[in-house]
Amino acid sequence: MATIKVKQVGSPIRRTKDQRATLIGLGLNKMHRVSELEDTPEVRGMIRKLPHLVEIVEA
């Protein structure tokens, strides 16, 4: 299956608990970390929930 690389560009400081939990679910918790995940609708929804904290990295 296809994969997608996600990079954290925003800080989780002063964010709600559900946004922090979503970052951890994506495998991110510190600035500028990159996580490679399967490209599923669930992962896309998590990314869509945090457009101000993450970005998709082109391979």
All heavy atoms as TSV, in Angstrom:
chain	resi	resn	atom	element	x	y	z
A	1	MET	N	N	0.834	-1.184	0.000
A	1	MET	CA	C	0.000	0.000	0.000
A	1	MET	C	C	0.879	1.248	0.000
A	1	MET	O	O	2.030	1.228	0.427
A	1	MET	CB	C	-0.900	-0.035	1.227
A	1	MET	CG	C	-1.876	1.095	1.293
A	1	MET	SD	S	-3.309	0.606	2.240
A	1	MET	CE	C	-4.489	1.652	1.479
A	2	ALA	N	N	0.352	2.348	-0.454
A	2	ALA	CA	C	1.091	3.602	-0.530
A	2	ALA	C	C	1.372	4.159	0.859
A	2	ALA	O	O	0.623	3.922	1.798
A	2	ALA	CB	C	0.293	4.615	-1.346
A	3	THR	N	N	2.464	4.895	0.954
A	3	THR	CA	C	2.813	5.513	2.228
A	3	THR	C	C	2.825	7.029	2.062
A	3	THR	O	O	2.895	7.557	0.947
A	3	THR	CB	C	4.186	5.049	2.730
A	3	THR	OG1	O	5.178	5.414	1.779
A	3	THR	CG2	C	4.197	3.555	2.971
A	4	ILE	N	N	2.771	7.698	3.192
A	4	ILE	CA	C	2.771	9.153	3.214
A	4	ILE	C	C	3.706	9.603	4.333
A	4	ILE	O	O	3.737	8.988	5.395
A	4	ILE	CB	C	1.331	9.683	3.416
A	4	ILE	CG1	C	1.264	11.178	3.292
A	4	ILE	CG2	C	0.768	9.240	4.724
A	4	ILE	CD1	C	-0.155	11.706	3.237
A	5	LYS	N	N	4.500	10.645	4.067
A	5	LYS	CA	C	5.403	11.183	5.083
A	5	LYS	C	C	4.785	12.458	5.645
A	5	LYS	O	O	4.398	13.352	4.895
A	5	LYS	CB	C	6.777	11.490	4.492
A	5	LYS	CG	C	7.576	10.259	4.187
A	5	LYS	CD	C	8.979	10.626	3.777
A	5	LYS	CE	C	9.788	9.381	3.483
A	5	LYS	NZ	N	11.163	9.722	3.110
A	6	VAL	N	N	4.729	12.517	6.975
A	6	VAL	CA	C	4.139	13.655	7.664
A	6	VAL	C	C	5.196	14.279	8.564
A	6	VAL	O	O	5.880	13.565	9.297
A	6	VAL	CB	C	2.924	13.206	8.512
A	6	VAL	CG1	C	2.301	14.376	9.218
A	6	VAL	CG2	C	1.909	12.498	7.653
A	7	LYS	N	N	5.341	15.599	8.504
A	7	LYS	CA	C	6.318	16.316	9.316
A	7	LYS	C	C	5.590	17.266	10.254
A	7	LYS	O	O	4.665	17.968	9.842
A	7	LYS	CB	C	7.253	17.118	8.414
A	7	LYS	CG	C	8.301	17.904	9.166
A	7	LYS	CD	C	9.204	18.630	8.199
A	7	LYS	CE	C	10.258	19.417	8.949
A	7	LYS	NZ	N	11.128	20.145	8.021
A	8	GLN	N	N	6.023	17.293	11.504
A	8	GLN	CA	C	5.443	18.213	12.474
A	8	GLN	C	C	6.124	19.564	12.345
A	8	GLN	O	O	7.336	19.670	12.450
A	8	GLN	CB	C	5.599	17.680	13.893
A	8	GLN	CG	C	4.957	18.583	14.923
A	8	GLN	CD	C	5.044	18.019	16.321
A	8	GLN	OE1	O	5.348	16.856	16.505
A	8	GLN	NE2	N	4.778	18.856	17.292
A	9	VAL	N	N	5.343	20.619	12.115
A	9	VAL	CA	C	5.894	21.960	11.952
A	9	VAL	C	C	5.398	22.923	13.026
A	9	VAL	O	O	5.886	24.039	13.112
A	9	VAL	CB	C	5.572	22.537	10.553
A	9	VAL	CG1	C	6.264	21.725	9.477
A	9	VAL	CG2	C	4.083	22.579	10.313
A	10	GLY	N	N	4.429	22.505	13.838
A	10	GLY	CA	C	3.904	23.354	14.897
A	10	GLY	C	C	4.097	22.710	16.255
A	10	GLY	O	O	4.196	21.497	16.382
A	11	SER	N	N	4.124	23.556	17.280
A	11	SER	CA	C	4.340	23.072	18.636
A	11	SER	C	C	3.021	22.654	19.283
A	11	SER	O	O	2.005	23.326	19.103
A	11	SER	CB	C	4.985	24.172	19.469
A	11	SER	OG	O	5.076	23.790	20.813
A	12	PRO	N	N	3.029	21.573	20.063
A	12	PRO	CA	C	1.815	21.157	20.757
A	12	PRO	C	C	1.552	21.940	22.042
A	12	PRO	O	O	0.559	21.712	22.707
A	12	PRO	CB	C	2.079	19.686	21.069
A	12	PRO	CG	C	3.551	19.592	21.178
A	12	PRO	CD	C	4.090	20.586	20.187
A	13	ILE	N	N	2.421	22.886	22.361
A	13	ILE	CA	C	2.231	23.702	23.561
A	13	ILE	C	C	0.970	24.550	23.390
A	13	ILE	O	O	0.736	25.124	22.328
A	13	ILE	CB	C	3.463	24.595	23.817
A	13	ILE	CG1	C	4.682	23.736	24.098
A	13	ILE	CG2	C	3.204	25.568	24.963
A	13	ILE	CD1	C	5.974	24.513	24.191
A	14	ARG	N	N	0.146	24.600	24.437
A	14	ARG	CA	C	-1.108	25.349	24.469
A	14	ARG	C	C	-2.121	24.835	23.450
A	14	ARG	O	O	-2.956	25.598	22.951
A	14	ARG	CB	C	-0.858	26.842	24.264
A	14	ARG	CG	C	-0.123	27.469	25.429
A	14	ARG	CD	C	0.147	28.932	25.267
A	14	ARG	NE	N	-0.917	29.624	24.576
A	14	ARG	CZ	C	-0.846	30.861	24.132
A	14	ARG	NH1	N	0.256	31.540	24.301
A	14	ARG	NH2	N	-1.845	31.433	23.513
A	15	ARG	N	N	-2.077	23.564	23.127
A	15	ARG	CA	C	-3.078	22.925	22.265
A	15	ARG	C	C	-3.958	22.043	23.132
A	15	ARG	O	O	-3.585	21.647	24.227
A	15	ARG	CB	C	-2.409	22.072	21.181
A	15	ARG	CG	C	-1.460	22.824	20.303
A	15	ARG	CD	C	-2.180	23.840	19.451
A	15	ARG	NE	N	-1.195	24.568	18.653
A	15	ARG	CZ	C	-1.463	25.676	17.998
A	15	ARG	NH1	N	-2.663	26.187	18.033
A	15	ARG	NH2	N	-0.533	26.268	17.310
A	16	THR	N	N	-5.111	21.701	22.619
A	16	THR	CA	C	-6.036	20.874	23.393
A	16	THR	C	C	-5.517	19.443	23.494
A	16	THR	O	O	-4.659	19.019	22.714
A	16	THR	CB	C	-7.432	20.871	22.740
A	16	THR	OG1	O	-7.313	20.347	21.418
A	16	THR	CG2	C	-7.994	22.281	22.693
A	17	LYS	N	N	-6.066	18.708	24.445
A	17	LYS	CA	C	-5.610	17.333	24.678
A	17	LYS	C	C	-5.868	16.440	23.476
A	17	LYS	O	O	-5.069	15.563	23.172
A	17	LYS	CB	C	-6.308	16.756	25.906
A	17	LYS	CG	C	-5.843	17.371	27.190
A	17	LYS	CD	C	-6.537	16.746	28.379
A	17	LYS	CE	C	-6.095	17.414	29.659
A	17	LYS	NZ	N	-6.737	16.850	30.839
A	18	ASP	N	N	-6.984	16.656	22.789
A	18	ASP	CA	C	-7.270	15.804	21.627
A	18	ASP	C	C	-6.301	16.076	20.483
A	18	ASP	O	O	-5.930	15.164	19.745
A	18	ASP	CB	C	-8.717	15.952	21.179
A	18	ASP	CG	C	-9.056	17.343	20.687
A	18	ASP	OD1	O	-8.535	18.314	21.255
A	18	ASP	OD2	O	-9.858	17.462	19.740
A	19	GLN	N	N	-5.832	17.320	20.329
A	19	GLN	CA	C	-4.842	17.610	19.293
A	19	GLN	C	C	-3.498	16.981	19.639
A	19	GLN	O	O	-2.823	16.439	18.759
A	19	GLN	CB	C	-4.685	19.119	19.115
A	19	GLN	CG	C	-5.880	19.764	18.458
A	19	GLN	CD	C	-5.719	21.250	18.274
A	19	GLN	OE1	O	-4.746	21.859	18.729
A	19	GLN	NE2	N	-6.678	21.855	17.599
A	20	ARG	N	N	-3.121	17.020	20.910
A	20	ARG	CA	C	-1.877	16.363	21.334
A	20	ARG	C	C	-1.965	14.858	21.123
A	20	ARG	O	O	-1.018	14.222	20.663
A	20	ARG	CB	C	-1.592	16.659	22.798
A	20	ARG	CG	C	-1.187	18.063	23.066
A	20	ARG	CD	C	-0.879	18.257	24.522
A	20	ARG	NE	N	-0.700	19.671	24.815
A	20	ARG	CZ	C	-0.165	20.123	25.917
A	20	ARG	NH1	N	0.237	19.297	26.854
A	20	ARG	NH2	N	-0.028	21.411	26.115
A	21	ALA	N	N	-3.119	14.270	21.451
A	21	ALA	CA	C	-3.306	12.831	21.276
A	21	ALA	C	C	-3.257	12.451	19.800
A	21	ALA	O	O	-2.724	11.393	19.440
A	21	ALA	CB	C	-4.625	12.397	21.895
A	22	THR	N	N	-3.778	13.304	18.932
A	22	THR	CA	C	-3.734	13.038	17.498
A	22	THR	C	C	-2.293	13.068	16.998
A	22	THR	O	O	-1.900	12.235	16.177
A	22	THR	CB	C	-4.597	14.058	16.733
A	22	THR	OG1	O	-5.926	14.012	17.256
A	22	THR	CG2	C	-4.642	13.733	15.257
A	23	LEU	N	N	-1.496	14.011	17.488
A	23	LEU	CA	C	-0.075	14.054	17.107
A	23	LEU	C	C	0.631	12.768	17.515
A	23	LEU	O	O	1.396	12.190	16.741
A	23	LEU	CB	C	0.620	15.238	17.776
A	23	LEU	CG	C	0.518	16.592	17.103
A	23	LEU	CD1	C	1.193	17.652	17.945
A	23	LEU	CD2	C	1.115	16.551	15.718
A	24	ILE	N	N	0.372	12.314	18.736
A	24	ILE	CA	C	0.998	11.077	19.206
A	24	ILE	C	C	0.519	9.898	18.366
A	24	ILE	O	O	1.292	9.002	18.034
A	24	ILE	CB	C	0.706	10.870	20.697
A	24	ILE	CG1	C	1.450	11.948	21.500
A	24	ILE	CG2	C	1.124	9.485	21.155
A	24	ILE	CD1	C	1.064	12.028	22.948
A	25	GLY	N	N	-0.748	9.910	17.979
A	25	GLY	CA	C	-1.290	8.863	17.116
A	25	GLY	C	C	-0.616	8.823	15.756
A	25	GLY	O	O	-0.505	7.766	15.136
A	26	LEU	N	N	-0.165	9.977	15.291
A	26	LEU	CA	C	0.567	10.051	14.025
A	26	LEU	C	C	2.045	9.700	14.191
A	26	LEU	O	O	2.786	9.654	13.219
A	26	LEU	CB	C	0.453	11.459	13.422
A	26	LEU	CG	C	-0.901	11.844	12.854
A	26	LEU	CD1	C	-0.932	13.323	12.517
A	26	LEU	CD2	C	-1.225	11.009	11.631
A	27	GLY	N	N	2.481	9.479	15.423
A	27	GLY	CA	C	3.877	9.141	15.674
A	27	GLY	C	C	4.763	10.359	15.797
A	27	GLY	O	O	5.976	10.274	15.620
A	28	LEU	N	N	4.157	11.513	16.108
A	28	LEU	CA	C	4.907	12.760	16.237
A	28	LEU	C	C	4.733	13.302	17.648
A	28	LEU	O	O	3.693	13.140	18.253
A	28	LEU	CB	C	4.382	13.799	15.243
A	28	LEU	CG	C	4.382	13.373	13.782
A	28	LEU	CD1	C	3.591	14.357	12.957
A	28	LEU	CD2	C	5.791	13.252	13.262
A	29	ASN	N	N	5.754	13.953	18.178
A	29	ASN	CA	C	5.620	14.619	19.467
A	29	ASN	C	C	6.650	15.721	19.653
A	29	ASN	O	O	6.616	16.423	20.636
A	29	ASN	CB	C	5.698	13.624	20.633
A	29	ASN	CG	C	7.017	12.902	20.692
A	29	ASN	OD1	O	7.833	13.023	19.797
A	29	ASN	ND2	N	7.237	12.153	21.747
A	30	LYS	N	N	7.577	15.881	18.723
A	30	LYS	CA	C	8.563	16.947	18.804
A	30	LYS	C	C	8.663	17.623	17.447
A	30	LYS	O	O	8.406	17.009	16.404
A	30	LYS	CB	C	9.930	16.393	19.223
A	30	LYS	CG	C	9.938	15.867	20.638
A	30	LYS	CD	C	11.329	15.514	21.081
A	30	LYS	CE	C	11.284	15.033	22.519
A	30	LYS	NZ	N	12.601	14.622	22.987
A	31	MET	N	N	9.076	18.870	17.478
A	31	MET	CA	C	9.153	19.668	16.257
A	31	MET	C	C	10.100	19.043	15.226
A	31	MET	O	O	11.131	18.488	15.584
A	31	MET	CB	C	9.653	21.077	16.593
A	31	MET	CG	C	8.691	21.881	17.440
A	31	MET	SD	S	7.295	22.462	16.503
A	31	MET	CE	C	8.090	23.618	15.429
A	32	HIS	N	N	9.713	19.150	13.963
A	32	HIS	CA	C	10.503	18.749	12.800
A	32	HIS	C	C	10.746	17.244	12.702
A	32	HIS	O	O	11.636	16.818	11.972
A	32	HIS	CB	C	11.832	19.517	12.756
A	32	HIS	CG	C	11.647	20.995	12.858
A	32	HIS	ND1	N	11.052	21.736	11.868
A	32	HIS	CD2	C	11.938	21.862	13.854
A	32	HIS	CE1	C	11.003	22.995	12.241
A	32	HIS	NE2	N	11.534	23.099	13.456
A	33	ARG	N	N	9.982	16.452	13.421
A	33	ARG	CA	C	10.074	14.999	13.258
A	33	ARG	C	C	9.241	14.590	12.054
A	33	ARG	O	O	8.214	15.186	11.754
A	33	ARG	CB	C	9.544	14.283	14.493
A	33	ARG	CG	C	10.460	14.441	15.667
A	33	ARG	CD	C	10.683	13.110	16.328
A	33	ARG	NE	N	11.680	13.267	17.374
A	33	ARG	CZ	C	11.628	12.645	18.527
A	33	ARG	NH1	N	10.637	11.832	18.781
A	33	ARG	NH2	N	12.577	12.812	19.405
A	34	VAL	N	N	9.675	13.514	11.390
A	34	VAL	CA	C	8.972	12.994	10.219
A	34	VAL	C	C	8.555	11.574	10.518
A	34	VAL	O	O	9.335	10.774	11.046
A	34	VAL	CB	C	9.879	13.034	8.965
A	34	VAL	CG1	C	9.163	12.432	7.779
A	34	VAL	CG2	C	10.308	14.468	8.677
A	35	SER	N	N	7.319	11.257	10.183
A	35	SER	CA	C	6.775	9.925	10.392
A	35	SER	C	C	6.233	9.412	9.065
A	35	SER	O	O	5.563	10.147	8.332
A	35	SER	CB	C	5.654	9.980	11.436
A	35	SER	OG	O	5.116	8.708	11.657
A	36	GLU	N	N	6.533	8.166	8.740
A	36	GLU	CA	C	6.046	7.562	7.505
A	36	GLU	C	C	4.912	6.611	7.856
A	36	GLU	O	O	5.089	5.660	8.622
A	36	GLU	CB	C	7.172	6.822	6.789
A	36	GLU	CG	C	6.790	6.377	5.401
A	36	GLU	CD	C	7.977	5.912	4.580
A	36	GLU	OE1	O	9.123	6.128	5.001
A	36	GLU	OE2	O	7.734	5.333	3.514
A	37	LEU	N	N	3.730	6.867	7.294
A	37	LEU	CA	C	2.518	6.121	7.628
A	37	LEU	C	C	1.850	5.607	6.363
A	37	LEU	O	O	2.089	6.111	5.266
A	37	LEU	CB	C	1.542	7.041	8.378
A	37	LEU	CG	C	2.094	7.739	9.614
A	37	LEU	CD1	C	1.206	8.916	9.974
A	37	LEU	CD2	C	2.175	6.768	10.757
A	38	GLU	N	N	0.981	4.610	6.531
A	38	GLU	CA	C	0.189	4.133	5.404
A	38	GLU	C	C	-0.827	5.200	5.028
A	38	GLU	O	O	-1.375	5.881	5.893
A	38	GLU	CB	C	-0.542	2.848	5.767
A	38	GLU	CG	C	0.340	1.637	5.828
A	38	GLU	CD	C	-0.453	0.357	5.983
A	38	GLU	OE1	O	-1.592	0.305	5.479
A	38	GLU	OE2	O	0.063	-0.560	6.612
A	39	ASP	N	N	-1.070	5.347	3.741
A	39	ASP	CA	C	-2.002	6.358	3.251
A	39	ASP	C	C	-3.422	5.792	3.300
A	39	ASP	O	O	-3.919	5.232	2.336
A	39	ASP	CB	C	-1.624	6.769	1.832
A	39	ASP	CG	C	-2.380	7.992	1.369
A	39	ASP	OD1	O	-3.103	8.586	2.190
A	39	ASP	OD2	O	-2.236	8.359	0.192
A	40	THR	N	N	-4.063	5.940	4.457
A	40	THR	CA	C	-5.427	5.454	4.659
A	40	THR	C	C	-6.348	6.637	4.942
A	40	THR	O	O	-5.883	7.727	5.297
A	40	THR	CB	C	-5.489	4.478	5.843
A	40	THR	OG1	O	-5.126	5.177	7.038
A	40	THR	CG2	C	-4.563	3.294	5.646
A	41	PRO	N	N	-7.653	6.454	4.814
A	41	PRO	CA	C	-8.586	7.535	5.137
A	41	PRO	C	C	-8.483	7.990	6.595
A	41	PRO	O	O	-8.671	9.169	6.895
A	41	PRO	CB	C	-9.960	6.930	4.863
A	41	PRO	CG	C	-9.718	5.826	3.899
A	41	PRO	CD	C	-8.347	5.305	4.219
A	42	GLU	N	N	-8.152	7.066	7.495
A	42	GLU	CA	C	-8.018	7.423	8.907
A	42	GLU	C	C	-6.848	8.380	9.113
A	42	GLU	O	O	-6.958	9.375	9.836
A	42	GLU	CB	C	-7.826	6.170	9.766
A	42	GLU	CG	C	-9.050	5.281	9.830
A	42	GLU	CD	C	-9.165	4.328	8.640
A	42	GLU	OE1	O	-8.233	4.281	7.801
A	42	GLU	OE2	O	-10.189	3.649	8.546
A	43	VAL	N	N	-5.720	8.078	8.486
A	43	VAL	CA	C	-4.535	8.937	8.621
A	43	VAL	C	C	-4.800	10.290	7.966
A	43	VAL	O	O	-4.443	11.335	8.514
A	43	VAL	CB	C	-3.293	8.253	8.008
A	43	VAL	CG1	C	-2.120	9.203	7.942
A	43	VAL	CG2	C	-2.935	7.015	8.811
A	44	ARG	N	N	-5.442	10.286	6.816
A	44	ARG	CA	C	-5.773	11.548	6.144
A	44	ARG	C	C	-6.679	12.412	7.017
A	44	ARG	O	O	-6.543	13.629	7.074
A	44	ARG	CB	C	-6.461	11.279	4.801
A	44	ARG	CG	C	-5.549	10.730	3.745
A	44	ARG	CD	C	-4.646	11.801	3.224
A	44	ARG	NE	N	-3.791	11.263	2.170
A	44	ARG	CZ	C	-3.138	12.018	1.320
A	44	ARG	NH1	N	-3.231	13.330	1.386
A	44	ARG	NH2	N	-2.360	11.477	0.422
A	45	GLY	N	N	-7.625	11.788	7.725
A	45	GLY	CA	C	-8.498	12.523	8.629
A	45	GLY	C	C	-7.747	13.128	9.790
A	45	GLY	O	O	-8.028	14.253	10.208
A	46	MET	N	N	-6.762	12.398	10.311
A	46	MET	CA	C	-5.947	12.926	11.402
A	46	MET	C	C	-5.120	14.118	10.928
A	46	MET	O	O	-4.979	15.116	11.643
A	46	MET	CB	C	-5.041	11.831	11.963
A	46	MET	CG	C	-5.785	10.724	12.660
A	46	MET	SD	S	-4.765	9.296	13.030
A	46	MET	CE	C	-3.971	9.842	14.520
A	47	ILE	N	N	-4.599	14.042	9.718
A	47	ILE	CA	C	-3.825	15.146	9.156
A	47	ILE	C	C	-4.739	16.346	8.923
A	47	ILE	O	O	-4.368	17.486	9.199
A	47	ILE	CB	C	-3.131	14.714	7.851
A	47	ILE	CG1	C	-2.067	13.659	8.157
A	47	ILE	CG2	C	-2.522	15.908	7.132
A	47	ILE	CD1	C	-1.514	12.977	6.927
A	48	ARG	N	N	-5.947	16.099	8.443
A	48	ARG	CA	C	-6.907	17.170	8.189
A	48	ARG	C	C	-7.324	17.872	9.481
A	48	ARG	O	O	-7.683	19.044	9.471
A	48	ARG	CB	C	-8.137	16.597	7.483
A	48	ARG	CG	C	-8.828	17.577	6.598
A	48	ARG	CD	C	-9.932	16.940	5.755
A	48	ARG	NE	N	-9.438	15.857	4.920
A	48	ARG	CZ	C	-9.894	14.607	4.969
A	48	ARG	NH1	N	-10.863	14.267	5.790
A	48	ARG	NH2	N	-9.395	13.675	4.175
A	49	LYS	N	N	-7.258	17.157	10.597
A	49	LYS	CA	C	-7.610	17.729	11.895
A	49	LYS	C	C	-6.534	18.687	12.406
A	49	LYS	O	O	-6.823	19.566	13.211
A	49	LYS	CB	C	-7.815	16.594	12.898
A	49	LYS	CG	C	-8.332	17.016	14.235
A	49	LYS	CD	C	-8.599	15.820	15.108
A	49	LYS	CE	C	-9.058	16.260	16.480
A	49	LYS	NZ	N	-9.281	15.116	17.368
A	50	LEU	N	N	-5.297	18.543	11.929
A	50	LEU	CA	C	-4.159	19.336	12.418
A	50	LEU	C	C	-3.423	20.069	11.299
A	50	LEU	O	O	-2.200	19.992	11.199
A	50	LEU	CB	C	-3.167	18.423	13.138
A	50	LEU	CG	C	-3.685	17.579	14.284
A	50	LEU	CD1	C	-2.633	16.589	14.724
A	50	LEU	CD2	C	-4.118	18.462	15.424
A	51	PRO	N	N	-4.120	20.813	10.455
A	51	PRO	CA	C	-3.399	21.451	9.338
A	51	PRO	C	C	-2.403	22.512	9.791
A	51	PRO	O	O	-1.464	22.833	9.069
A	51	PRO	CB	C	-4.525	22.078	8.511
A	51	PRO	CG	C	-5.600	22.343	9.500
A	51	PRO	CD	C	-5.522	21.184	10.479
A	52	HIS	N	N	-2.579	23.045	10.999
A	52	HIS	CA	C	-1.701	24.084	11.518
A	52	HIS	C	C	-0.480	23.503	12.235
A	52	HIS	O	O	0.433	24.246	12.573
A	52	HIS	CB	C	-2.483	24.984	12.478
A	52	HIS	CG	C	-3.168	24.236	13.567
A	52	HIS	ND1	N	-4.273	23.438	13.336
A	52	HIS	CD2	C	-2.919	24.143	14.882
A	52	HIS	CE1	C	-4.663	22.892	14.481
A	52	HIS	NE2	N	-3.858	23.304	15.428
A	53	LEU	N	N	-0.445	22.180	12.431
A	53	LEU	CA	C	0.665	21.555	13.147
A	53	LEU	C	C	1.497	20.612	12.289
A	53	LEU	O	O	2.640	20.316	12.643
A	53	LEU	CB	C	0.138	20.773	14.359
A	53	LEU	CG	C	-0.547	21.573	15.463
A	53	LEU	CD1	C	-1.040	20.652	16.551
A	53	LEU	CD2	C	0.377	22.613	16.024
A	54	VAL	N	N	0.941	20.088	11.207
A	54	VAL	CA	C	1.666	19.114	10.393
A	54	VAL	C	C	1.615	19.505	8.916
A	54	VAL	O	O	0.764	20.284	8.493
A	54	VAL	CB	C	1.100	17.679	10.556
A	54	VAL	CG1	C	1.233	17.205	11.980
A	54	VAL	CG2	C	-0.328	17.599	10.111
A	55	GLU	N	N	2.542	18.938	8.158
A	55	GLU	CA	C	2.528	19.096	6.707
A	55	GLU	C	C	2.963	17.784	6.078
A	55	GLU	O	O	3.690	16.999	6.677
A	55	GLU	CB	C	3.416	20.242	6.246
A	55	GLU	CG	C	4.894	20.009	6.420
A	55	GLU	CD	C	5.734	21.181	5.942
A	55	GLU	OE1	O	5.191	22.290	5.725
A	55	GLU	OE2	O	6.944	20.972	5.789
A	56	ILE	N	N	2.499	17.564	4.860
A	56	ILE	CA	C	2.878	16.372	4.112
A	56	ILE	C	C	4.174	16.669	3.375
A	56	ILE	O	O	4.299	17.695	2.710
A	56	ILE	CB	C	1.762	15.972	3.128
A	56	ILE	CG1	C	0.495	15.630	3.892
A	56	ILE	CG2	C	2.213	14.812	2.254
A	56	ILE	CD1	C	-0.706	15.358	3.023
A	57	VAL	N	N	5.147	15.775	3.541
A	57	VAL	CA	C	6.464	15.938	2.931
A	57	VAL	C	C	6.476	15.138	1.626
A	57	VAL	O	O	6.127	13.979	1.598
A	57	VAL	CB	C	7.575	15.413	3.872
A	57	VAL	CG1	C	8.933	15.551	3.217
A	57	VAL	CG2	C	7.528	16.151	5.182
A	58	GLU	N	N	6.901	15.797	0.563
A	58	GLU	CA	C	7.002	15.126	-0.729
A	58	GLU	C	C	8.244	14.248	-0.736
A	58	GLU	O	O	9.308	14.662	-0.288
A	58	GLU	CB	C	7.075	16.162	-1.863
A	58	GLU	CG	C	5.871	17.042	-1.956
A	58	GLU	CD	C	4.593	16.291	-2.292
A	58	GLU	OE1	O	4.658	15.311	-3.050
A	58	GLU	OE2	O	3.547	16.673	-1.752
A	59	ALA	N	N	8.108	13.054	-1.238
A	59	ALA	CA	C	9.223	12.085	-1.246
A	59	ALA	C	C	10.200	12.383	-2.357
A	59	ALA	O	O	9.927	12.915	-3.354
A	59	ALA	CB	C	8.689	10.673	-1.398
